[in-house]
Amino acid sequence: MIDLHYFARYRETLGLDAEQLEWDASLRTVDDLRRTLLARGNAWEVLAEQNLMCARNQELCGLDEPIGDGDEVAFFPTVTGG
């Protein structure tokens, strides 16, 4: 299983804050996972944004970060302030 979490605007757009996906060995990186989610279409296109941030097991990472069964992955937009 992979635990997924969506934060801020992504949570609002997708209408959920978390879900679990069955582990699939073809999901080798965070980007593989993101592409799987994008294939759902419609609202999921929000995860195609250039400024998407992600974390694996509560540590910021890049889309090329390897993932495995039991990992937690979070997606959230960049935060700006002034």
Secondary structure, 3 states (H helix, E strand, C coil): CEEEEECHHHHHHHCCCEEEECCCCCCCEHHHHHHHHHCCCHHHHHHHCCCEEEEECCEEECCCCECCCCCEEEEEECCCCC
